[in-house]
Amino acid sequence: MDWTNILIQVVLPIITLVFGWFSGKKKSTEEVKQMQADYSDKILKTNETYIVEPLIKETNALRREVKKLNKAINKIADCPHADNCPIRDELQKHETSND
């Protein structure tokens, strides 16, 4: 047998195996990174849908309610019953207890 023939039969499969292993490892690493990116995107979309959007809606609804309440409170001074207003009295109690 010729040495080159033996070398080709032994070394070539080893070289092929090593290159295949490196390329397979690189491909696997890229697939894992892609899966992580996809998973991160899915989590962000889920958070947006089920957490952020409902919180934004609730916050906006609360802002509208506070705005209405502020308008009503500001009208107390113009009310003919302002001197005996239980709402005004209650609000003043809360103001003095928070200071």
DSSP file (Angstrom, degrees, kcal/mol; ACC not computed):
  #  RESIDUE AA STRUCTURE BP1 BP2  ACC     N-H-->O    O-->H-N    N-H-->O    O-->H-N    TCO  KAPPA ALPHA  PHI   PSI    X-CA   Y-CA   Z-CA
    1    1 A M              0   0    0      0, 0.0     2,-0.3     0, 0.0     3,-0.0   0.000 360.0 360.0 360.0 144.1    0.0    0.0    0.0
    2    2 A D     >  -     0   0    0      1,-0.1     4,-2.0     4,-0.0     5,-0.2  -0.594 360.0-131.6 -83.3 142.6    1.1    3.5   -0.8
    3    3 A W  H  > S+     0   0    0     -2,-0.3     4,-2.9     1,-0.2     5,-0.2   0.860 107.4  54.6 -64.4 -35.4    1.6    5.9    2.1
    4    4 A T  H  > S+     0   0    0      2,-0.2     4,-2.3     1,-0.2    -1,-0.2   0.878 107.4  50.8 -65.7 -36.1   -0.4    8.6    0.4
    5    5 A N  H  > S+     0   0    0      2,-0.2     4,-2.1     1,-0.2    -2,-0.2   0.916 112.8  45.2 -66.5 -43.8   -3.3    6.2    0.0
    6    6 A I  H  X S+     0   0    0     -4,-2.0     4,-2.0     2,-0.2     5,-0.3   0.924 112.5  52.3 -64.8 -44.3   -3.2    5.3    3.7
    7    7 A L  H  X>S+     0   0    0     -4,-2.9     4,-2.6     1,-0.2     5,-0.8   0.903 110.7  47.3 -58.5 -43.2   -2.9    9.0    4.6
    8    8 A I  H  X5S+     0   0    0     -4,-2.3     4,-0.7     1,-0.2    -1,-0.2   0.893 112.3  49.5 -66.3 -40.1   -5.9    9.9    2.5
    9    9 A Q  H  <5S+     0   0    0     -4,-2.1    -1,-0.2    -5,-0.2    -2,-0.2   0.785 124.6  28.1 -72.0 -26.8   -8.0    7.0    4.0
   10   10 A V  H  X5S+     0   0    0     -4,-2.0     4,-1.1    -5,-0.1    -2,-0.2   0.868 125.5  38.9-100.0 -49.1   -7.1    8.0    7.6
   11   11 A V  H  X5S+     0   0    0     -4,-2.6     4,-2.9    -5,-0.3     5,-0.3   0.898 108.5  59.3 -76.0 -41.8   -6.5   11.7    7.7
   12   12 A L  H  X<S+     0   0    0     -5,-0.8     4,-2.6    -4,-0.7     5,-0.2   0.911 106.4  47.1 -57.9 -46.2   -9.2   12.9    5.3
   13   13 A P  H  > S+     0   0    0      0, 0.0     4,-2.4     0, 0.0    -1,-0.2   0.887 113.0  50.4 -63.5 -35.3  -12.0   11.4    7.3
   14   14 A I  H  X S+     0   0    0     -4,-1.1     4,-2.5     2,-0.2    -2,-0.2   0.932 111.8  46.8 -66.3 -44.5  -10.6   13.0   10.5
   15   15 A I  H  X S+     0   0    0     -4,-2.9     4,-2.6     1,-0.2     5,-0.2   0.916 113.2  49.6 -62.3 -43.0  -10.2   16.4    8.8
   16   16 A T  H  X S+     0   0    0     -4,-2.6     4,-2.4    -5,-0.3    -1,-0.2   0.901 110.9  49.9 -61.6 -41.6  -13.8   16.1    7.5
   17   17 A L  H  X S+     0   0    0     -4,-2.4     4,-2.3     2,-0.2    -2,-0.2   0.915 111.1  48.4 -64.1 -44.0  -15.0   15.1   11.0
   18   18 A V  H  X S+     0   0    0     -4,-2.5     4,-2.5     2,-0.2    -2,-0.2   0.941 113.9  45.7 -64.2 -48.0  -13.3   18.1   12.6
   19   19 A F  H  X S+     0   0    0     -4,-2.6     4,-2.6     1,-0.2     5,-0.2   0.901 113.1  50.9 -62.3 -40.0  -14.6   20.6   10.1
   20   20 A G  H  X S+     0   0    0     -4,-2.4     4,-2.4    -5,-0.2    -1,-0.2   0.891 109.9  50.1 -63.7 -38.9  -18.0   19.1   10.4
   21   21 A W  H  X S+     0   0    0     -4,-2.3     4,-2.5     2,-0.2    -2,-0.2   0.934 112.2  46.7 -65.9 -45.6  -17.9   19.4   14.1
   22   22 A F  H  X S+     0   0    0     -4,-2.5     4,-2.4     2,-0.2    -2,-0.2   0.923 115.0  45.5 -62.7 -44.3  -16.9   23.0   14.0
   23   23 A S  H  X S+     0   0    0     -4,-2.6     4,-2.4     1,-0.2    -1,-0.2   0.887 113.6  50.2 -68.3 -36.6  -19.5   24.0   11.5
   24   24 A G  H  X S+     0   0    0     -4,-2.4     4,-2.6    -5,-0.2    -1,-0.2   0.893 110.4  50.0 -65.6 -39.3  -22.1   22.0   13.4
   25   25 A K  H  X S+     0   0    0     -4,-2.5     4,-2.5     2,-0.2    -2,-0.2   0.925 111.7  47.8 -64.3 -44.7  -21.2   23.8   16.6
   26   26 A K  H  X S+     0   0    0     -4,-2.4     4,-2.3     2,-0.2    -2,-0.2   0.918 112.7  49.0 -62.1 -43.8  -21.4   27.2   14.9
   27   27 A K  H  X S+     0   0    0     -4,-2.4     4,-2.3     2,-0.2    -2,-0.2   0.912 111.5  49.3 -63.1 -43.1  -24.7   26.3   13.4
   28   28 A S  H  X S+     0   0    0     -4,-2.6     4,-2.4     2,-0.2    -2,-0.2   0.907 110.2  51.1 -63.2 -42.0  -26.1   25.1   16.7
   29   29 A T  H  X S+     0   0    0     -4,-2.5     4,-2.3     1,-0.2    -1,-0.2   0.910 110.8  48.4 -61.7 -42.9  -24.9   28.3   18.5
   30   30 A E  H  X S+     0   0    0     -4,-2.3     4,-2.3     2,-0.2    -1,-0.2   0.890 110.6  51.3 -64.8 -39.7  -26.6   30.4   15.9
   31   31 A E  H  X S+     0   0    0     -4,-2.3     4,-2.4     2,-0.2    -2,-0.2   0.903 109.9  49.5 -64.3 -40.6  -29.8   28.4   16.2
   32   32 A V  H  X S+     0   0    0     -4,-2.4     4,-2.5     2,-0.2    -2,-0.2   0.922 110.7  49.8 -64.4 -43.6  -29.7   28.9   20.0
   33   33 A K  H  X S+     0   0    0     -4,-2.3     4,-2.3     1,-0.2    -2,-0.2   0.906 111.5  48.9 -61.5 -41.2  -29.2   32.6   19.6
   34   34 A Q  H  X S+     0   0    0     -4,-2.3     4,-2.7     2,-0.2    -1,-0.2   0.902 110.6  50.4 -65.2 -41.1  -32.1   32.9   17.2
   35   35 A M  H  X S+     0   0    0     -4,-2.4     4,-2.5     2,-0.2    -2,-0.2   0.898 110.6  49.9 -64.0 -39.8  -34.3   30.9   19.5
   36   36 A Q  H  X S+     0   0    0     -4,-2.5     4,-2.6     2,-0.2    -2,-0.2   0.909 111.4  48.5 -64.4 -41.6  -33.4   33.2   22.4
   37   37 A A  H  X S+     0   0    0     -4,-2.3     4,-2.4     2,-0.2    -2,-0.2   0.919 112.5  48.1 -64.1 -43.6  -34.2   36.2   20.3
   38   38 A D  H  X S+     0   0    0     -4,-2.7     4,-2.3     2,-0.2    -2,-0.2   0.910 112.6  48.9 -62.5 -42.0  -37.5   34.8   19.2
   39   39 A Y  H  X S+     0   0    0     -4,-2.5     4,-2.5     2,-0.2    -2,-0.2   0.903 110.6  50.7 -65.0 -41.8  -38.3   33.9   22.8
   40   40 A S  H  X S+     0   0    0     -4,-2.6     4,-2.5     2,-0.2    -2,-0.2   0.917 110.6  49.3 -62.4 -43.0  -37.4   37.4   24.0
   41   41 A D  H  X S+     0   0    0     -4,-2.4     4,-2.5     1,-0.2    -2,-0.2   0.906 110.6  50.7 -61.9 -41.5  -39.6   39.0   21.3
   42   42 A K  H  X S+     0   0    0     -4,-2.3     4,-2.4     2,-0.2    -2,-0.2   0.907 110.5  48.9 -63.9 -41.9  -42.5   36.7   22.3
   43   43 A I  H  X S+     0   0    0     -4,-2.5     4,-2.8     2,-0.2     5,-0.2   0.920 111.3  50.0 -63.6 -43.4  -42.1   37.7   26.0
   44   44 A L  H  X S+     0   0    0     -4,-2.5     4,-2.4     1,-0.2    -2,-0.2   0.910 112.0  47.3 -62.6 -42.1  -42.0   41.4   25.0
   45   45 A K  H  X S+     0   0    0     -4,-2.5     4,-2.4     2,-0.2    -1,-0.2   0.899 112.6  49.7 -65.5 -40.1  -45.2   41.1   23.0
   46   46 A T  H  X S+     0   0    0     -4,-2.4     4,-2.9     2,-0.2     5,-0.4   0.925 111.7  48.0 -64.5 -44.8  -46.9   39.2   25.7
   47   47 A N  H  X>S+     0   0    0     -4,-2.8     5,-2.4     1,-0.2     4,-2.2   0.911 112.1  50.4 -60.9 -42.3  -45.9   41.8   28.3
   48   48 A E  I  <>S+     0   0    0     -4,-2.4     5,-2.5    -5,-0.2    -2,-0.2   0.925 116.2  41.3 -60.7 -45.4  -47.1   44.5   26.0
   49   49 A T  I  <5S+     0   0    0     -4,-2.4    -2,-0.2     1,-0.2    -1,-0.2   0.920 127.3  27.4 -71.0 -45.7  -50.5   42.8   25.4
   50   50 A Y  I  <5S+     0   0    0     -4,-2.9    -3,-0.2    -5,-0.2    -2,-0.2   0.615 134.6  18.9-100.1 -13.4  -51.3   41.6   28.9
   51   51 A I  I  X5S+     0   0    0     -4,-2.2     4,-2.0    -5,-0.4    -3,-0.2   0.727 122.1  40.7-119.8 -58.4  -49.4   44.1   31.2
   52   52 A V  I  ><S+     0   0    0     -5,-2.4     4,-2.5     2,-0.2     5,-0.2   0.950 115.4  47.0 -66.4 -52.2  -48.5   47.4   29.5
   53   53 A E  H  ><S+     0   0    0     -5,-2.5     4,-2.4    -6,-0.3    -1,-0.2   0.924 114.0  47.1 -60.1 -46.5  -51.6   48.0   27.4
   54   54 A P  H  > S+     0   0    0      0, 0.0     4,-2.6     0, 0.0    -1,-0.2   0.895 112.8  50.7 -62.1 -36.7  -54.1   47.3   30.3
   55   55 A L  H  X S+     0   0    0     -4,-2.0     4,-2.8     2,-0.2    -2,-0.2   0.894 109.4  50.1 -66.7 -38.5  -52.0   49.5   32.6
   56   56 A I  H  X S+     0   0    0     -4,-2.5     4,-2.5     2,-0.2    -1,-0.2   0.928 112.0  47.8 -63.9 -44.1  -52.1   52.3   30.1
   57   57 A K  H  X S+     0   0    0     -4,-2.4     4,-2.3    -5,-0.2    -2,-0.2   0.929 113.9  47.0 -61.7 -45.0  -55.8   52.0   29.8
   58   58 A E  H  X S+     0   0    0     -4,-2.6     4,-2.5     2,-0.2    -2,-0.2   0.907 111.9  50.4 -64.4 -42.0  -56.3   51.9   33.5
   59   59 A T  H  X S+     0   0    0     -4,-2.8     4,-2.3     2,-0.2    -1,-0.2   0.916 111.2  48.3 -62.3 -43.7  -54.0   54.9   34.0
   60   60 A N  H  X S+     0   0    0     -4,-2.5     4,-2.1     2,-0.2    -1,-0.2   0.897 111.2  50.4 -64.4 -39.7  -55.9   56.9   31.4
   61   61 A A  H  X S+     0   0    0     -4,-2.3     4,-2.1     1,-0.2    -2,-0.2   0.912 110.9  49.5 -64.1 -41.7  -59.2   56.0   33.0
   62   62 A L  H  X S+     0   0    0     -4,-2.5     4,-2.6     1,-0.2     5,-0.2   0.884 108.2  53.6 -64.7 -38.5  -57.9   57.1   36.4
   63   63 A R  H  X S+     0   0    0     -4,-2.3     4,-2.4     2,-0.2    -1,-0.2   0.918 108.7  49.4 -61.6 -42.8  -56.7   60.4   35.0
   64   64 A R  H  X S+     0   0    0     -4,-2.1     4,-2.2     1,-0.2    -2,-0.2   0.916 112.2  48.2 -62.8 -41.3  -60.1   61.1   33.6
   65   65 A E  H  X S+     0   0    0     -4,-2.1     4,-2.4     2,-0.2    -2,-0.2   0.903 111.6  48.9 -66.5 -41.0  -61.7   60.3   36.9
   66   66 A V  H  X S+     0   0    0     -4,-2.6     4,-2.7     2,-0.2    -1,-0.2   0.887 109.8  53.0 -65.4 -38.5  -59.3   62.5   38.8
   67   67 A K  H  X S+     0   0    0     -4,-2.4     4,-2.2     2,-0.2    -2,-0.2   0.921 110.1  47.4 -62.7 -43.7  -59.9   65.3   36.4
   68   68 A K  H  X S+     0   0    0     -4,-2.2     4,-2.4     2,-0.2    -2,-0.2   0.920 112.4  50.0 -61.8 -43.8  -63.7   65.0   37.0
   69   69 A L  H  X S+     0   0    0     -4,-2.4     4,-2.7     1,-0.2    -2,-0.2   0.908 109.1  51.1 -63.1 -42.4  -63.1   65.0   40.7
   70   70 A N  H  X S+     0   0    0     -4,-2.7     4,-2.5     2,-0.2    -1,-0.2   0.903 109.4  50.9 -61.9 -41.0  -60.9   68.1   40.6
   71   71 A K  H  X S+     0   0    0     -4,-2.2     4,-1.0     1,-0.2    -2,-0.2   0.934 111.9  47.3 -60.8 -45.3  -63.6   69.9   38.6
   72   72 A A  H  < S+     0   0    0     -4,-2.4     3,-0.5     1,-0.2     4,-0.4   0.910 112.5  48.9 -63.8 -42.4  -66.2   69.0   41.1
   73   73 A I  H >< S+     0   0    0     -4,-2.7     3,-1.5     1,-0.2     4,-0.4   0.904 107.5  54.8 -64.9 -40.9  -64.0   70.0   44.0
   74   74 A N  H 3< S+     0   0    0     -4,-2.5     3,-0.4     1,-0.3    -1,-0.2   0.745 103.3  57.6 -65.5 -21.6  -63.2   73.3   42.4
   75   75 A K  T >X S+     0   0    0     -4,-1.0     3,-0.8    -3,-0.5     4,-0.5   0.557  82.0  86.9 -84.3  -8.1  -66.9   74.0   42.1
   76   76 A I  G X4 S+     0   0    0     -3,-1.5     3,-1.5    -4,-0.4    -1,-0.2   0.897  82.4  58.0 -59.0 -40.8  -67.5   73.7   45.9
   77   77 A A  G 34 S+     0   0    0     -4,-0.4    -1,-0.2    -3,-0.4    -2,-0.1   0.815 106.2  49.0 -61.8 -30.0  -66.7   77.3   46.5
   78   78 A D  G <4 S+     0   0    0     -3,-0.8    -1,-0.3    -4,-0.2    -2,-0.2   0.519  88.0 108.1 -86.1  -5.8  -69.5   78.4   44.1
   79   79 A C    X<  -     0   0    0     -3,-1.5     3,-1.7    -4,-0.5     4,-0.2  -0.532  69.3-139.4 -77.3 135.5  -72.0   76.2   45.8
   80   80 A P  T 3  S+     0   0    0      0, 0.0     3,-0.3     0, 0.0    -1,-0.1   0.702 105.8  50.8 -66.4 -16.6  -74.7   77.9   47.9
   81   81 A H  T >  S+     0   0    0      1,-0.2     3,-0.9     2,-0.1    -2,-0.1   0.116  73.8 117.3-104.1  20.3  -74.4   75.1   50.4
   82   82 A A  G X   +     0   0    0     -3,-1.7     3,-1.2     1,-0.3    -1,-0.2   0.816  67.9  60.5 -60.6 -33.3  -70.5   75.4   50.7
   83   83 A D  G 3  S+     0   0    0     -3,-0.3    -1,-0.3     1,-0.3    -2,-0.1   0.843 115.5  32.7 -65.9 -31.9  -70.6   76.3   54.4
   84   84 A N  G <  S+     0   0    0     -3,-0.9    -1,-0.3     4,-0.0    -2,-0.2   0.026  85.3 139.2-110.4  25.4  -72.3   73.1   55.3
   85   85 A C    <>  -     0   0    0     -3,-1.2     4,-2.1     1,-0.2     5,-0.2  -0.600  37.8-162.9 -79.1 115.3  -70.8   70.8   52.7
   86   86 A P  H  > S+     0   0    0      0, 0.0     4,-2.2     0, 0.0    -1,-0.2   0.812  90.6  55.4 -67.4 -28.1  -69.8   67.4   54.1
   87   87 A I  H  > S+     0   0    0      2,-0.2     4,-2.5     1,-0.2     5,-0.2   0.937 108.1  47.2 -69.2 -45.5  -67.6   66.7   51.2
   88   88 A R  H  > S+     0   0    0      1,-0.2     4,-2.4     2,-0.2    -1,-0.2   0.918 112.5  50.5 -61.0 -43.2  -65.6   69.9   51.7
   89   89 A D  H  X S+     0   0    0     -4,-2.1     4,-2.0     1,-0.2    -1,-0.2   0.921 110.8  48.7 -61.0 -44.4  -65.3   69.1   55.4
   90   90 A E  H  X S+     0   0    0     -4,-2.2     4,-1.9     1,-0.2    -1,-0.2   0.907 111.1  50.0 -63.7 -42.2  -64.1   65.6   54.7
   91   91 A L  H  X S+     0   0    0     -4,-2.5     4,-2.1     1,-0.2    -1,-0.2   0.898 109.3  51.5 -63.8 -39.9  -61.5   66.8   52.2
   92   92 A Q  H  X S+     0   0    0     -4,-2.4     4,-2.2     1,-0.2    -1,-0.2   0.867 106.5  54.7 -66.1 -34.9  -60.2   69.4   54.7
   93   93 A K  H  X S+     0   0    0     -4,-2.0     4,-1.9     1,-0.2    -1,-0.2   0.923 109.9  46.8 -61.2 -43.3  -59.8   66.7   57.4
   94   94 A H  H  X S+     0   0    0     -4,-1.9     4,-1.4     1,-0.2    -2,-0.2   0.863 109.7  53.9 -67.5 -35.6  -57.7   64.7   55.0
   95   95 A E  H  X S+     0   0    0     -4,-2.1     4,-1.0     1,-0.2    -1,-0.2   0.923 111.5  44.2 -65.3 -43.5  -55.6   67.7   54.1
   96   96 A T  H  < S+     0   0    0     -4,-2.2    -1,-0.2     1,-0.2    -2,-0.2   0.834 112.2  52.2 -73.2 -30.4  -54.8   68.5   57.7
   97   97 A S  H  < S+     0   0    0     -4,-1.9    -1,-0.2     1,-0.2    -2,-0.2   0.765 109.0  50.7 -76.0 -23.7  -54.0   64.9   58.5
   98   98 A N  H  <        0   0    0     -4,-1.4    -1,-0.2     1,-0.2    -2,-0.2   0.687 360.0 360.0 -85.1 -19.6  -51.5   64.5   55.6
   99   99 A D     <        0   0    0     -4,-1.0    -1,-0.2    -5,-0.1    -2,-0.1   0.473 360.0 360.0 -77.6 360.0  -49.5   67.6   56.5
